[in-house]
Amino acid sequence: MIGRIAGRIDYRAADHVLIDVKGVGYLVYCSERTLQALPRVGEHTALYTDLLVREDLLQLFGFPTLAEKEWHRLLMSVQGVGAKASLAILGTLGPEGVGRAIALGDWNAVKAAKGIGPKTAQRVVNELKDKAPEVMAMGAGAATVAAPAEEGDVIETPSSAPTPAPVPSGPGAQAEALSALTNLGYAPGEAAGAVAQAAGDAPDAETADLIRLSLRLLAPKG
């Protein structure tokens, strides 16, 4: 399975790019958010990829982080959510927004994605709520692929490859806060909901502040 691809962008379309890797062009479908973040035609880029295999179709989908790739795989496991719907959700909310919506049970946020109805949005929240903390925790280790280390890089990985170990990155504060709360004995789902709410209330909060805000939310009322 192709797990990562790096090369020169040959052309861009509304929902995909063609990446030239040593003379071979790979058509990679991406969310609108990812496409907007990619460099211009003629410049080099790299994306983590997921390969969709059907009887009459092979499609590559590209993601800037491993966490976003994992959300795509989980979203597609929900009945009624195909690759197009998954990219629509990720394009509308981003990986952190998806995690926050699911952790908080906010199916209306999921429904804001194009083509997602209320029943599908509710299924996404209900079926993935228990899995959200694990993917949210990848935020500290989901390295962003902005450009290839060298031109013409295609890496084959097994479809059952293990989750990579975390390294610091943008959404690391939420991941670190979530890890701290679970280490304190809070249930993953409960901790994820508190961290997501705290992050929504204070988007610029660092790890220590997120932990403090989350603990206030988790404190017994009354």
matplotlib code that plots the C-alpha trace (Angstrom):
import matplotlib.pyplot as plt

x = [0.0, 1.3, 1.5, 3.3, 4.1, 6.4, 7.1, 6.3, 2.8, 2.0, -1.5, -4.3, -8.0, -11.1, -10.7, -7.3, -3.7, -1.3, 2.0, 5.0, 7.3, 10.3, 8.3, 5.2, 2.1, 0.0, -3.5, -4.2, -7.6, -7.7, -10.1, -10.6, -8.7, -5.7, -5.7, -5.7, -2.7, -0.6, 2.0, 1.6, 2.0, 5.6, 6.6, 7.3, 5.1, 4.5, 1.3, 0.4, -1.9, -4.6, -5.4, -9.0, -9.3, -12.5, -13.1, -13.1, -11.3, -8.0, -8.0, -5.3, -6.4, -3.8, -3.5, -1.0, -0.8, -1.1, -3.9, -6.0, -5.4, -6.6, -9.7, -10.4, -10.2, -12.4, -15.0, -15.2, -15.9, -19.3, -22.2, -23.2, -19.8, -17.7, -14.5, -16.2, -18.2, -15.1, -13.2, -16.1, -16.2, -12.4, -12.4, -15.1, -13.9, -10.3, -8.9, -9.0, -12.5, -13.7, -12.2, -13.8, -17.2, -17.2, -15.9, -18.6, -21.3, -21.9, -23.4, -24.7, -21.0, -20.6, -23.8, -22.4, -20.2, -21.6, -23.7, -23.9, -27.5, -28.5, -28.8, -25.3, -23.9, -25.4, -24.0, -20.5, -20.7, -22.2, -20.0, -16.7, -17.0, -15.1, -12.4, -12.0, -9.5, -7.0, -6.9, -7.0, -3.9, -2.1, -2.1, 1.1, 2.7, 1.1, 4.0, 2.9, 4.2, 4.8, 7.6, 9.6, 13.0, 14.1, 12.4, 10.6, 9.7, 7.0, 6.9, 5.0, 3.6, 1.5, -2.3, -2.0, 0.9, 1.0, 0.3, 3.5, 4.9, 4.1, 6.3, 5.5, 3.3, 0.6, -2.3, 0.1, -1.3, -4.7, -3.0, -0.8, -3.7, -5.7, -2.8, -2.4, -6.1, -6.2, -3.1, -5.0, -7.7, -10.3, -12.1, -10.8, -14.2, -14.8, -11.3, -11.6, -14.9, -13.4, -10.3, -12.4, -14.6, -11.7, -9.9, -13.0, -13.3, -9.6, -8.2, -4.7, -4.3, -1.1, -1.0, -1.0, -3.9, -5.9, -5.3, -6.4, -9.6, -10.4, -10.1, -12.6, -15.0, -14.6, -14.9, -18.1, -20.9, -22.6]
y = [0.0, 3.5, 5.3, 8.5, 10.3, 13.2, 15.0, 18.0, 19.2, 18.9, 20.3, 21.1, 20.4, 21.1, 18.0, 16.5, 17.2, 15.3, 14.7, 13.8, 11.3, 10.6, 10.7, 8.8, 10.9, 10.1, 11.4, 12.3, 13.4, 15.8, 17.9, 21.5, 22.5, 20.4, 21.7, 25.3, 24.6, 22.9, 24.8, 26.0, 24.0, 23.3, 23.2, 20.1, 18.7, 15.5, 13.9, 10.8, 8.7, 6.1, 3.8, 3.0, -0.3, -1.4, -3.9, -1.2, 1.6, 2.6, 6.0, 7.7, 10.2, 12.6, 14.1, 16.5, 14.6, 11.1, 12.1, 13.4, 10.2, 8.2, 10.3, 9.6, 5.9, 6.1, 8.3, 5.9, 3.0, 4.7, 3.5, 6.1, 7.9, 7.3, 8.9, 12.0, 12.5, 12.0, 14.6, 17.0, 16.6, 17.0, 20.0, 21.7, 21.0, 20.0, 17.1, 19.0, 20.2, 16.6, 15.4, 18.2, 17.7, 14.0, 14.3, 16.8, 14.9, 17.9, 16.3, 19.7, 20.6, 17.4, 18.1, 21.4, 19.5, 19.4, 16.4, 15.2, 14.8, 14.7, 10.9, 10.4, 13.1, 11.4, 8.1, 9.6, 11.0, 7.9, 5.4, 7.2, 8.8, 6.0, 6.1, 9.9, 10.1, 7.8, 9.9, 13.2, 12.0, 11.6, 15.4, 15.5, 13.0, 13.7, 15.2, 17.5, 16.7, 20.1, 19.2, 16.1, 15.4, 14.7, 14.6, 11.5, 9.8, 7.1, 4.8, 1.5, 0.6, -2.3, -1.6, -2.7, -0.5, 0.5, 4.1, 6.1, 7.3, 11.0, 14.0, 17.6, 19.5, 22.2, 20.5, 18.9, 20.9, 19.1, 15.7, 16.3, 17.6, 14.5, 12.2, 14.0, 13.6, 10.0, 9.4, 11.1, 8.4, 10.1, 7.9, 8.7, 9.8, 12.0, 13.5, 14.1, 15.9, 18.2, 19.0, 19.6, 22.1, 23.8, 24.1, 25.6, 28.2, 29.0, 28.2, 29.6, 27.9, 25.9, 22.5, 23.6, 26.0, 23.3, 20.9, 23.5, 24.4, 20.8, 19.9, 22.7, 21.2, 17.7, 18.9, 17.7, 20.4, 21.7]
z = [0.0, -0.8, 2.5, 1.5, -1.7, -2.5, -5.8, -8.0, -8.5, -12.2, -12.1, -9.7, -10.1, -8.0, -5.9, -6.7, -7.8, -10.0, -8.4, -10.6, -8.9, -11.1, -14.2, -12.9, -12.3, -9.2, -9.0, -5.4, -4.1, -1.2, 0.9, -0.1, 3.1, 2.1, -1.5, -0.4, 1.8, -1.0, -2.9, -6.4, -9.6, -10.3, -6.7, -4.6, -1.9, 0.1, 1.5, 3.5, 1.4, 1.8, -1.2, -1.9, -3.8, -5.6, -8.4, -11.1, -9.3, -7.5, -5.8, -3.7, -1.1, 0.4, 3.9, 5.4, 8.8, 9.9, 12.3, 9.4, 7.5, 10.5, 10.8, 7.1, 7.7, 10.7, 9.0, 6.1, 8.6, 9.4, 7.3, 4.7, 4.8, 1.7, 0.6, -0.8, 2.4, 4.6, 2.6, 2.9, 6.7, 7.0, 4.6, 6.6, 10.2, 9.9, 11.9, 15.2, 14.5, 13.8, 17.0, 19.0, 17.4, 18.0, 21.6, 22.4, 20.6, 18.4, 15.3, 14.1, 13.4, 11.4, 9.5, 8.3, 5.8, 2.3, 1.6, 5.2, 6.5, 10.2, 10.4, 9.0, 11.3, 14.3, 13.3, 12.9, 16.5, 18.0, 16.4, 16.7, 20.1, 21.9, 19.2, 19.2, 22.2, 20.6, 17.3, 19.2, 21.1, 17.8, 17.6, 19.5, 17.1, 13.7, 11.8, 9.0, 5.5, 3.9, 1.5, 0.6, 2.0, -1.6, -4.9, -6.0, -2.8, -2.7, 0.3, 0.3, 3.7, 4.9, 5.2, 8.9, 9.7, 13.4, 14.6, 14.6, 17.9, 18.8, 18.2, 19.0, 16.5, 16.4, 18.1, 20.6, 23.6, 23.3, 22.9, 25.9, 28.0, 27.0, 28.0, 31.3, 32.2, 31.3, 33.4, 36.3, 35.9, 33.9, 31.2, 27.7, 26.4, 29.4, 29.2, 25.4, 25.9, 28.5, 26.5, 23.4, 25.2, 26.9, 23.6, 22.1, 24.9, 24.8, 21.3, 22.1, 25.5, 26.1, 27.7, 31.3, 30.8, 28.9, 31.7, 34.3, 32.3, 31.7, 35.3, 36.2, 33.7, 35.1, 38.7, 40.4, 40.2, 43.3]

ax = plt.figure().add_subplot(projection="3d")
ax.plot(x, y, z, "-o")
ax.set_aspect("equal")
plt.show()
